[in-house]
Amino acid sequence: NYYFDGASTDGATGAVSFASNINVLASATVGVGRFGTAYAPLFSQNVNKIANVTGNLAIAGGTTLTVTPANGYGLRLSSTLALPSAAATLSVGTATSSNVVQGFEVAGAVTGGATGSGVVTFTKAGVGTLVLSNNTVGSGGNTFGSGGSIIDITDGILSVASGAALGDSANVVRLSANSATKGFRATDSFSTGRTFNLNAATVGIDVALGKTLTLNAAFGLGAVGNALQKNELGVLELNAANPTWTGALTVSAGAVKVSNASSLGTIAGITSVAGAPGAALQLNGVSISEPITLTGLASNVLGINGAGQLQALYGTTSTDSATITLATAQATIGADDTATLNLTAAAPFSGNQALIFNTAGTGAINVSGALSASNPGAITKIGTGVLTLSGDSSVTTPYVATITVNAGTLTLSGAGKLGGTGAITVQPGGVLTLDSSGTNVASRLSARPLTLGGARFNLVGASNATTAETVGAITQLAGNTVFTLTASGTGQANLTAASIGAVVSGTTYLFRGTNLGQAAGAGNATFALTTAPTFVGGSGAAGTTTKAVLPWGIIDSSASGVEIGRAHV
């Protein structure tokens, strides 16, 4: 046993060295902790202290060495650990958080061990953490195992910072602890082609904050339905196909980065992302048909730095053709700058929870299926990129929920059409575009009311056809709003609104369009109100000083113009 009080009293990491060789001939337990007497009665809880053994450790085959750390102490072996040819067990008896001194660290070279395919070279047992911290490649590195021998984790955590720490490159990491929070931990970034075997009904892989573990080989599977949970705030990248895996994947924290279209296995296994800041499924230029469940969190923009619980990564184009389930509260889906995310399921969403779309920079999210009823419960668009809805959501069970554009552009194009009466709000700098240049669809907004504040409203008409759009009452918030109505060829772009409410003092509407001010006809755009607004001034003829006008209304007869006059009777 190694008991001492250390030389500091503030919780800082400290070490005391012990020069001795350890030969484990039969199963044994080594205790590590504090006396609690050096500073008595003060500082009885000093922690993060290390007993550093500088001698060698040898273990006889078939035996178990159990390290039992206490009081925030740990044991470090800084010299060689010689494993026997018959598998031994290294057990750590106390669970610890990843940001404190770990129970047992082997910093020296690990050698020997049983070899051969399917043969266990050593077993990690106990609820605590075993750290293999020798990252040397080549001479002086960890050389244990070979030929597909197995590192079997039956309990607790095995923690490494490199692939070299895991010994021979053909060694298999077998996750046999039946727990979502036990298994393997990567504390630095590295890529490996070794096999990770999911050998229990539920297993866990942790990756530390700011680090990426890349797996370039398919999972080994004790059973095809075994499940995996990703823990801690780093990134687990899956870069190999898992065509037979039917188990579930849960992203509890950090990200799972999908770099192979088949890495998530078959559609029988659902992928779930927790409702916690910093949890995400990242799509890295892949086309998948994966059922995804997003658990939201009220009043939060989720994902890594708010980039989305389902996130298309920078510079890539990714597609998911399966329905996304919105389980609870408000979820977030995002596309990075220059990224495109296509959601192509006929029914893209299930669940009446609110949903945020975050398109950063020039990022784009395209939803081609039909929204229905209140699935999602409400839509909020943020980020400067574009969200495009191109499915007809006005039939069968029309989509009725509210939509808010806080930033960027919401576009309805193709067959895109909304149902219901839910209000649409476009905040300052936001853009709402109804684009019939490809497919001509009338009344895409189904006469929904609009609330506009310093916003942009664009109606793009069909070429050589009449595009007619009808909206409900328009309510103005503070800011200067621009309506742009573009007719093409011999087509028309005609917008009719139920009314315009009271205009906030100091704000304006700019109505501009192709030949706006002319009667409806080929090549013209028009704007009409069902209920006339209140004009200011007299009833004089055109061109007179007593002509009634709308002091907040500005007209331009070009779709790119700024102003040629005030709106008048």
VEXLOFI-888042 format. One record per residue: residue in three letters; x, y, z negated of N, C-alpha, C in turn. Coordinates in steps of 0.05 Angstrom, whole numbers, plus 5000, padded with zeros to 4 digits. Each point is the difference from the previous one (the first is absolute). Layout:
REM VEXLOFI-888042
ALAXYZXYZXYZ...
***
This chain:
REM VEXLOFI-888042
ASN501749765000498350245000501850255000TYR498950215012501450265002498250214988TYR500750094975498550204987501850234992PHE499250255007501650234994498250255002ASP500950224990498450245000500850205021GLY502249965014500850195021501150264988ALA500950175019501350254991498450245005SER497549985010498450235005497249964987THR498750224995497549994986497750135016ASP500550065025498150155016498649845022GLY500449755000498849835021501649985025ALA502350145001501749985024501249725002THR500649925025501149735003502949994989GLY500649804985502649964989500749705000ALA502649934999500849725001502249954980VAL499949764989502249904984500949745012SER502749975004501149765013500749794981PHE499649755009500849764985501649825018ALA502549954993501849845017499849714991SER498449845013499849724993498849855023ASN501049755004498849825020497649864987ILE498049945016497749864990499649745017ASN500049774986499549755013497449884989VAL497949985017497549904992499949705007LEU500349834980500149715004497249884996ALA498450144985497249914996498350254999SER497449985003498350235000500450174975ALA500250265004500750184978498650275003THR499950154978498850265000502150204990VAL500150235014501850224993498350244993GLY500250104976498550244992501750255004VAL498650225007501350265003498250214987GLY501250164983498450204986501650184982ARG498750144982501450184983499949914971PHE502050084985499949954971498150194986GLY499950255010498350204987501150114974THR502749964996501150094974502050245003ALA501150045024502150195003499150284993TYR497550075006499050274995497750004981ALA499749784985497749974982500050234980PRO497750114993497449915009499150135026LEU501950165014499350145024500649835025PHE498850075022500649885026499949705000SER498049894987499749714999499149885027GLN499250185018498849905026501850085024ASN502650044996501750065023499949785020VAL499850085026499449805021501950045024ASN499649845021501650015024502949954995LYS500649804984502749924994500649735013ILE502649975008500749765015502349854986ALA499649744996502249834991501449905025ASN502550105005501449945024502049774995VAL499449765011501849774996501949995023THR502650024994502150015021501149735006GLY499349794985500949735006498249875020ASN500849765008498549845020497849844987LEU497949945016497849844990499749765018ALA500049764987499549755015497749864988ILE498349885016497549874991500049715010ALA499449824982499849725008497449955015GLY500149805018497649935016497749924983GLY497650095008497649914986499450154974THR501750204993499650144975498750275005THR499150134979498850265001501450194981LEU500950235012501050214983497950224998THR499150054975498050204995501250244987VAL499750235012500850254989497650144988THR500150074975497850134986500850284992PRO499450205017500750274992497850124982ALA500950174983498250144981500750294998ASN498250174991500550284994501150165023GLY499349925025501050155023502949945006TYR501049774991502849925006500049805023GLY502449975012500449805021502749884999LEU500349775014502549865002501150025028ARG502550085003501350025027502449815000LEU500149845021502349835005501650135023SER502450104994501550155020502149825014SER500249754992501849825013498449785014THR501249775005498849805017497949834986LEU497849945015498149804991500249765018ALA500849784989500449755016497549824996LEU498549975021497649834999500849715005PRO498549824988500649715003498949895026SER500849765008499149885024497149894996ALA499249964975497249934994498750254989ALA497750075010498850264994499850064970ALA500850254993499650104973497950225001THR499150084976497950204997501150244984LEU499650235011500650254986497450134992SER499650024974497550114989500550264985VAL498350205005500250254985497450034986GLY500250044973497749964983498350244994THR500850245009498450244993499650175025ALA497550065006499450175023500850294995THR501150135020500850284998499150155025SER499650274997499550165023502450025018SER499650085025502350005019501950234996ASN499250214984501650234998501650014974VAL500349774987501649984975502049785003VAL501749964980501949785000498549735003GLN501049845018498749745005501049794982GLY498449784997500749804980502649865005PHE500649925025502449855006501050085028GLU502450115000501350085026502549845004VAL500249895024502549865008501450185021ALA502150134991501450195017502449875014GLY501049784990502249865013499049815022ALA501849865011499449815022498549764989VAL497949925015498549754994500949795020THR501049784991501249795017498749734995GLY500549815017499149734996497049975006GLY498749834984497249955004499449775019ALA497749884997499249795017499650105029THR500549835019499850085028498249815016GLY499150095023498349845017497250095002SER498749955023497350095005498149884980GLY498450184988498049924981501049944972VAL502650044995501249944974500150264984VAL499250004975500050234983502950054990THR501150235006502750074991500050114972PHE498050164993499550074972497150104998THR499049994976497250094994500150254982LYS498550205007499650234983497449964985ALA500249994973497749964983499850224979GLY497950004984499650204980498950265011VAL498550154983498550235009501750245005GLY502649994992501850235004501250015027THR502050185003501350065026502949905000LEU500749855021502749935006501050165023VAL502250154996501150175021502649875011LEU500149965026502549925013501150255014SER502050124988500950275008502650005016ASN501149765006502549995016499250025029ASN500650225012499350055028502349975019THR502249894991502349965017499549805022VAL500950085024499849825023502849875005GLY500149745003502549865004501449934974SER502650024999501549924977499150154975GLY499449854979499050124975497050024999GLY498749935022497150025000498649754989ASN497450014999498449774992500049795022THR500849764994500249795020498349764994PHE498350014980498649774990498049905021GLY499549744999498049885018501049985028SER498549875017500449995029498149805012GLY499850015027498449815014497050014995GLY499050234992497250024994499249944972SER501950014982499449954971498250224990ILE498749954977497850164990500750154975ILE499450264999500050154975497150014991ASP499349864979497249964992499350194977ILE498250185005499150194980497449914989THR500049884976497649894988498750184980ASP501450224993498850194981501750255000GLY498950224992501550254997500950115027ILE502250145000501050145024502949925005LEU500749955026502749995009500550265016SER502150164991500450265011502850025014VAL500050105025502550045014500050265015ALA502450095008500250255016501049955028SER500549745007501049945026499549715007GLY500149935026499749735008502449834991ALA502350134998502549854992499749894972ALA498550144983499749904972498649744998LEU498649925021498449755000501649765010GLY502750035002501749785006499949935030ASP500349745006500249925028497650115016SER500650075025497950145016497649825006ALA500449744998497849815005498349944976ASN500850104977498549954975497150105003VAL498149854990497250075000499250124973VAL498550225001498950114975497249904997ARG499549834980497449884996498650134977LEU497750125006498450144980497949814988SER500649894977498349794988498550094975ALA500450254992498650114976497250075010ASN498049894988497250055009499050254988SER501150235009499250264990500650215021ALA498250205002500350215019502250204993THR500949994974502050194991502649874992LYS500449755008502549854995501049905027GLY502749985001501249905025502650135006PHE500250155022502550105010500050305000ARG502350134994500250295001502550085015ALA499750195019502250125014500450294989THR502450054991500650274988501650185018ASP500649905024501350175020499049905028SER500750155021499149945026501849785013PHE498749805011501549815016498149845018SER501249875020498549845019501049724998THR498249805001500949734997498449815019GLY501449805009498749795016499449754985ARG500550004974499549764984496949974996THR499249764993497249944997499150064971PHE497750144998498750034974497549825000ASN500049824981497949804999497950084980LEU497550045009497750064982499049734990ASN501049934976499649724990498049984978ALA498450204995497849994980497650155011ALA497849964987497550125010500250305003THR501450144982500550285002502850064991VAL501550165016502850074993500450295004GLY502350114990500550285003502850065011ILE500250225015502550115008500150294993ASP502150094986500350284993502250125017VAL499750255007502150165013500150274986ALA502450074991500350254985499550255016LEU499350214987499450265012502350095018GLY499350085025501950105018501649795015LYS499449754996501549785012498249845019THR501349855019498549845019501249725001LEU498349804996500849725003498849915026THR501649915020499149915025500349705002LEU497849865005500049715003499749945030ASN502149875010500149935029499449715006ALA499149864980499349725004497149964989ALA498649805012497349944991500049904972PHE497850044986499749894973499949705001GLY501349884980499549724995497449994983LEU498549795003497349994987499749744986GLY499850014973499349774985497249905007ALA498250205006497349955010499450245018VAL498649965022499650215020498350234988GLY498549954979498350204988501250154977ASN502549954994501350144978500250305005ALA499550164980499750295002502650144990LEU500450245011502350174993499150274991GLN501250104978499650284991502650155002LYS499950245012502350185001499850194977ASN502250024984500150174976502350205003GLU499950204982501950224999499950185025LEU501450234999499450225019501750005025GLY501649795004501649985025498449875022VAL501449935022498849905024500949715005LEU498049825005500549735009499349995030GLU502149965017499549985028499849715009LEU497849945014499649735010500650015030ASN502149855009501050025027500049735014ALA498449824990499849735013497149915000ALA499449835019497349895003499449794978ASN497650014990499049804981497449885010PRO500149855022497649925014498149824985THR501149864979498349804986499150114972TRP500950234993499550104973497150114998THR498449894982497250084997499650144973GLY502250044985499750134974499650295001ALA499150124978499550284998502650154994LEU500150255009502250184993498850244986THR501150064976499150234985502350204997VAL499650255008502050204996499250154975SER501349934978499450124974501450274996ALA502450025011501550254998502150005023GLY500950245007501950025022498649925026ALA501649915019499049945027500849735010VAL498349885016500749785017500050115028LYS502449975013500450105027499749775019VAL498150025019499549785018501450055027SER502249855005501650045024499749775020ASN498449804993499349785017497049975000ALA498849985024497150005001498849764986SER501549784997499049764987501049964972SER501350204989501249964973498049984978LEU497550105004498049994979498449745001GLY500749815018498749755001497450015015THR498349804994497449985014498050194987ILE497750045014498050184990498549884976ALA500649754993498749894977501150134974GLY502450115001501150134977499750305001ILE498550114982499550295000502350154988THR500650245011502050174988498650224985SER500850044975498850204983502050214991VAL499350254999501750214991498750134975ALA501550024979499050104975499350295001GLY498250094983499350284998501850154981ALA502550025008502050134983501850175018PRO500850244991501850165016502649845005GLY500850005025502549865007499749725009ALA497649905005499549735011499150035029ALA501349845018499350035028500749755016LEU498549955021500649815021500950165024GLN502549985007501250165022500249835025LEU498950105022500049875026502250125017ASN501949835008502450095014499949915029GLY498250125015499849945029498949725005VAL497949924987498949735003497050015006SER499049795013497149975005499149764984ILE498250044981499249794983496949985000SER499049784990497249974996499649904971GLU500750174982500249934971497850134984PRO498349844987498150124981501450144977ILE499550254996501450164980498050114981THR500649984974498350124979501550234987LEU498850245000501350234987498450064975THR501349994977498850094975500850294995GLY498050174999500650294998500450104972LEU500350264998500350144975498850275003ALA498050074984498650255003501850244999SER499550195017501450265001502949985004ASN500949795014502949975006500449945029VAL502250105012500949925026502149794996LEU499449765009501649774992502149925022GLY501749814992502249925016502650124990ILE502249955014502650124992500050295008ASN500250174980499850295005497550085015GLY497849854995497450065012499849935029ALA501949845011500049945028498049785008GLY498649884981498049815006500549724989GLN497949884990500249724991500449815023LEU498950075023500649885025501350215016GLN502649965008501650215011501449915026ALA499750155021501649965025502550164997LEU502349875004502650124995500950185023TYR501750184993501050215019500949885026GLY499050125022500949935027498949745010THR498149874987499049745008497150015008THR499149805015497249975005499149734990SER498049994982499149754988497049985002THR499049755000497149955003499149794980ASP497750044988498749794984497249975012SER499449755008497449955012498049874981ALA500649994975498249884980498750224984THR497849934987498550194983501550064974ILE500150254992501350094976497850034978THR500449874978498150024978500950224980LEU498150184994500550214981498749914974ALA501749914981499049854977498850194978THR501650194991499150184979501350275004ALA498550214993501050274999501150095028GLN501550215000500950135025502749895009ALA500049895025502549895011501250195020THR502449935010501550185019501249835022ILE499650085025501349885023501650225014GLY502549935008501750225011501649915024ALA500950205015501949975021502250214997ASP502549915000502250194997500250185025ASP501750204998500550175023501049835024THR498950045023500649865025499049715000ALA498649914980499049734999497149995009THR499149775010497249965008499049744987LEU497750024988498649774988497449975013ASN499649765013497549945013498449804983LEU497650074993498249824985497849925020THR500049755009498449925023497849804994ALA499549944974497849824994497450125008ALA498149835009497350105007498750134976ALA500449894976499250124975502550064984PRO501150245003502650064989500250004970PHE497750064986500150034971497649864988SER500549894976497949894984500350114972GLY497850104988500150124974499450305001ASN498450104982499150275001501650194982GLN502649954999501850174985501150225018ALA500850224988501150235015502749925012LEU500750125022502549935014501350265010ILE502650024995501750225010501749895024PHE500050165021501849955022502250215000ASN502549924998502250194999501849965024THR499950195019501749985023502150224998ALA502549924995502250204996501150095026GLY500850255002501350105024498249965025THR501149855019498549935024498949714999GLY499849904976498949734997497149985009ALA499249765007497349965010498849744989ILE497450014993498549774993497649985018ASN499649775013497849965019498249784990VAL497550074995498049804991498149965023SER500049765012498449955024497449864994GLY499749894976497549864994497950204989ALA497649894995497850174991499950004969LEU499950244989499550034972497049954995SER499349894976497249944995499250094972ALA497550094998498850084975501950194985SER501049914977501950154984502649854997ASN500949885021502649855000501950145019PRO501750184990500650064972498050214989GLY500150034973498150174986500250295007ALA502450095007500550285009502849995013ILE500450185019502650025014501250274994THR502550004993501650254997502449975018LYS500450205017502350005018502050204990ILE502649914995502150184992502449955018GLY502150174998502349985018499550135027THR502150095013499750165024499549845025GLY500149745000499649835023497049975007VAL499449795015497449965011498749744991LEU497550024992498349764996497949995022THR499949785015498149985022498049774994LEU497450075002497949804998498849965027SER500149765011499149955027497949785001GLY498849924978497949814999497350144996ASP497949885011497350114997498949924973SER499950194981499149954973497250114995SER498550035022497350124998497849795003VAL500749755006497949805005500049794978THR498049825000499749784981499850114972THR502250034986500150134974501750255002PRO498950235008501650235005501750094976TYR502350115007501850104979499050274990VAL499650014973498650244989501750164981ALA502449904993501650134979501250275009THR500850154980501250275006502849975010ILE500950205014502750015011501250274994THR502550014991501450244994502750005014VAL500650215015502650035013501550224985ASN501949914984501550194985502550105015ALA500949845019502350085017500149825024GLY501350105021500349845024497449995016THR499849805017497849995019498449744997LEU497350035000498249775003498850025028THR500449785015499049995028498049785003LEU497850065013498149795009500349995030SER500749765010500449975029499149725008GLY500349935025499049745009497049984994ALA499249784987497249974992499550124972GLY501950144989499850114973497650174995LYS498449924982497550154992499349934972LEU499150204984499249964973497049984998GLY499049874979497250004994499550154975GLY497550014991499350114974500150304999THR499850104976499950294995502150104982GLY502049844993502150084981501550255011ALA500650184982501350255008502849955009ILE500950175019502850005009501250274992THR502249994985501350244991502850015012VAL500750235012502750045011501350244986GLN502149954986501350204984502050165017PRO501150234989501850175015502349835013GLY500450045026502149865014499249735011GLY497749904992499049755010498650035027VAL499949785015498950005027498149775003LEU497750065012498049805007499750015030THR500649785014500049995029498049785010LEU498250085017498249815013500849995029ASP501149775008501449985026498549815018SER498650115020498649845020501450005027SER502550075000501450015026500449725012GLY499949794983500249735010497349875003THR498649984977497349895000498150224990ASN497950045015498150224994497949894980VAL500050114976498149924980498650254989ALA497450005000498450224990499749994970SER500050234987499450034972501649814983ARG502650025002501849824985499650034970LEU499250234990499750054972497249954990SER498249935017497249934992498850234984ALA500550245008498850244987500850034970ARG502349894993500950044972500650304995PRO499550094975500850284993503050024998LEU501050255006502850055000500650224979THR502149964985501150214983502850065009LEU500650255009502550075013501350234985GLY502649974995501450224987502750035013GLY500350205017502550045014500849765017ALA498049875011500349745014499950045031ARG500649785013499849995030498049795008PHE498050075017498149815011500350005030ASN500749765011500449975029498049815012LEU498750105021498249825016501349995028VAL500849765007501349955027498049855017GLY499050135021497949895017501149805020ALA498249835010500649815021500450145026SER501749885017500450115027497649945017ASN498850215012497849975019497549874987ALA499650044974497649914987499450204977THR497549994990499250184979500549864973THR501650134983500449914972498550184982ALA498149884985498350164982500449904972GLU500750194982500449934972498150174983THR498849874980498250134981501049964972VAL500250224985500849984972497850144983GLY500149944975498150124981500950284993ALA499150084976500650274990503050034996ILE501150235008502850064996500350194976THR501749914981500650174977502950085001GLN500450274997502750115002501250034972LEU502549894997501650064977501950225007ALA501750094981501950215006501949915022GLY500750195018501949935021498850075028ASN501649995020499250075027499849745017THR497649935007499549755014499850055030VAL501049805016500050035029498549765012PHE498150065017498649805016501150025029THR501049775010501049995027498449805016LEU498750095021498349835017501149995028THR500849765008501549975025498349845020ALA499250135022498749865022502149935021SER499549775013502049915020498649955027GLY501350095021498949965027497250135002THR498149845009497250105002498449924975GLY501449894980498749924975499350244983GLN498449944979499250214981500849914971ALA500550194983500549944972498150184984ASN497949894990497850154987499849924971LEU500350204983499849954971497650154989THR498349864985497750124987500249944970ALA499750224984500049974971497350094989ALA499249874978497450074988499950294991SER502250084987500150284989502850054990ILE500650264995502450084987499250154975GLY500949904977499350134975501450264995ALA499650104976501350254993503049985003VAL501250205012502950005006501550144977VAL502149874991501650124978501350255009SER499950214984501150265007502949985008GLY500650135022502850015009500849775018THR498249815006500649785017498650035027THR501049845019498950025028499749735012TYR498349995021499849785018501050095028LEU501849855012500750055027498849785017PHE498250085018498749825019501450045027ARG501349795009501350035026499549755016GLY499950025027499449785016500150065029THR499949795016500150045029497650155010ASN500450255010497850175010497950044979LEU500850004974498050044979498650275003GLY497450004997498450245004498449985025GLN500749815017498349965024497949794993ALA497949995017497949804996501149725003ALA498749814988500849725003500049925029GLY502249885008500249925028502749885005ALA500449925025502549865007502450174993GLY502049884986502450134993499850204977ASN497850014986499650194978499849864973ALA500850154979499549914973498050194987THR498349904983498050174986500049934970PHE499150204985499649974971497250124994ALA498349854986497450094993499349934971LEU498250174989499049964973497049965001THR499049794986497149964999498750224984THR501250074978499050234984501950235003ALA498950225010501750235006501250124975PRO502550105001501250134977499050294998THR500950144980499250284996502050185014PHE498950155020501850185015500050274986VAL502150165005500350264989500050215023GLY498550214997499950215020497350035012GLY499850155021497450065013499349795021SER498250085017498949825020500650115028GLY502150155003500650125025500849805021ALA500150095025500749835022503049945000ALA500749805016502849935002501750245009GLY502350034987501850225007499450264985THR497950014984499450244984501249984973THR500050234986501250004973498149914979THR497549945007498049904981499549705003LYS501649865013499649715004500549864974ALA498249814992500349844976502249805003VAL501649974980502349815001500149844974LEU501749795001500849854976502850094993PRO500350154979502650124994502249794994TRP499149764992501949794995500549825024GLY498650045022500249835023501650125022ILE502049855010501850105021499649805024ILE499950115024499549835024502450035019ASP500749775012501950005023499149805020SER500150075025499049835021502049805011SER502349984986502049815007500449814977ALA500549745005500449814979502750044985SER501750185012502550054987500250294991GLY497850155002500150294994499950064971VAL500350264994500050104973497650174995GLU499350205017497750174996499650185024ILE497550015009499350215020497750174991GLY498749924977497850174990498649874977ARG498250154989498349914978497749845010ALA499149804984497649855006497650194998HIS498249985020497650184999497649865011VAL497750144997497549885009500149965031
***
